[in-house]
Amino acid sequence: MYTISRFSQLCKMSARMLRHYDKDELLKPVHVDTTNGYRYYEKSQLETALWIKKLKEYRFSLPEIRTILQTSDRESLTGLIHSKINELSNEMNRFKQIIAEMQEMIDDKVDFVPGERRSYDILLGMRNEIRVLSQRVKMNIDNMDKYIDSLYEKAEESSIHLLGVPSAIFFDEEYTPDHRDIELIIPIVHMSDEEASCDWQIRTLPKKLIATTLHIGSYDYIGYAHIALEEWIESNGYDLDGPPYETYLKGSECDCPVEEYVTQVCFPIINESRQ
């Protein structure tokens, strides 16, 4: 048997990493001395250690590596590797797009230090009571268009007449792109609650005072619209009266450049001193 120090030399992994793999049950020593805690490995484990190193080079995560090590079926293993190939291919395409955008910035002599962002016109108004088709979902933000398309399909299947474009109400306290808590809503012709399904519902949004502005352009910069609204609300003595929401007046479905996207950002507000 080999001590952890010697085994680390053989497989070219640090002893610290081997201890980590032991804790994660990826590569456990064959023997641990109960008196001093020394770990010992045997020659046959070298192949497993080198396989783990190779899988890390292939960009597999530790949970994925654990699954692979526990998989004896070649067909299942092939499927896992194919999935990683597709994932890496998609990532490579994203990198190619990023490189192209960066090169375009150089070619167009774009100022690399962004200047001051444009100002936003803030409007104060009353949103009337409205009936909406609603679905609250915890989703990856990149999949929101798919959920919106699904909601349109549900409306068509149930013969629900839509009156407007979709909005998204954001309930999370912090940004978690892969697990956002969002309610998707689309205004509809008045219908009863009896039409509700297990995965969507029809509900009434109450009459509400809102501060609103329009954001023109990419969603990447929509945070500036939110900041403008927050500053206006604070400086004018209002408080938030519910989660903010965005209404997508013109977006990816229009097959237009992102610079032409139009999003209405709305903050429900209240002024306690005027109640």
Protein Blocks (a to p, Z undefined) as FASTA:
>chain_A
ZZfklmmmmnopafklmmmmmmnomaccfbdcfknopacddfklmmmmmmmmmmmmnopa
fklmmmmmmpmbfklmmmmmmmmmmmmmmmmmmmmmmmmmmmmmmmnopafbdcdddddd
dddddddddddddddddddfklmmmmmmmmmmmmmmnopacfbdcddddfbfbdcfklcc
cddddddddddfklpcfkbccdddddddddddddedjfklmmmmmmmmmmmmmmnopace
bdcddddfbcfknopafklpccddddddddfklZZ
